Amino acid sequence: MNVTQILTLPFSRSGGWKELQQRKYSIATLAWLVVLPMSLLPPIILFYVGTHYGDDFLPGFADKQWRFITTVLFLAELLTFFIMGWLIHAIADAHRVQMSYEDAYLLATVAPLPLWISSLALLVPDWRVSVAVILLALVPSCTLVYHGMQALCGRDDDDVVAMSATYTVMAVALLAWGLLIAMIWAF
C-alpha cells in the first residue's frame, strides 16, 4: 500500500480500504504494530509538555502528576481500542450489517490515527494551537469511520442502514474520546 492510497482512506470508500481488508491483519498484529506505538505518542508528548512547558503552556499545568496521568492515559487508550473494536462489531451486527471482528478492529485501528498524530501539536507551546489541531483531527477521524464502515461492510454510498451504524459508531467513539480528555483534566 502506498502513501497515496493511505491518504485517500478518509475521502473515499474505494481508496485503499479493500486492499487493507484483503491483507487480513490479525487483531494481535494491529494491536502490536499500530495501536501500541501510536498510543504511546500522546502520553509521551503530554508528559514532555507537562514537565517542560508547565504553566507556560496553561496555568496549573505544571502542578499535575504527569507520570500517573500519562500512564493511565496510555492504558485507557489500549483498553479503548479493544472496546471500540468489539463495539463496532456489535453495532454492525445490531444493524444487520456484515462485518467480521478483524474488519471491526481494523477500523478501530485506522480511525484514531489522525487523533494520535494530532498530539504532535502539543509540542507548540500554545494551548490554542493544540486545541485547534486536535479538534481539526476529529474531521478525518470521523470520515475514516464513515468511509471505513461502508467499505469494510461492502455497502453503497447511500445505504441508510450502513449510515445509521456509522453514526452510532461515531457517537460512541466521540464519547470515548471525550472521556479520555476529561480523564486528563480530572487528575
C-alpha angles and dihedrals in degrees: 000000000000131000093258091058091048091050091051093056095091093047106046140029089216096050109100100317095107092050091050090048093049092054088068097211112196119237090245091053091051091047096048101037103036115010099044097050094039092047089056092059100073096044093047093048092043090051090050093048093045094049100037107032097028113155091002087070096045131341111265092018096114094056096064126104095246097176091058095039095050093046091052090045091053093049091045091052091053092047090048090055092055093044093046093050090052092045093049089054092045093048092048089048092048090052090046092243114145112241128148123223089248091055092046091053091044088058091045087054099046100040098066095046094099090050092050091048092046089064086079086075087072087075088072103085094229119091092206092062091048094049092047094050094045092049090048089052089062089071098062090037091057093044089052088056091046098049094033093057091050094046099042092046093045093236131150124253093254098043104134095198092055090046091053092050090047094053090049090052090047092051092050092045093050090048090052091048091050091051091052091051092046089050090058093053094042092066 
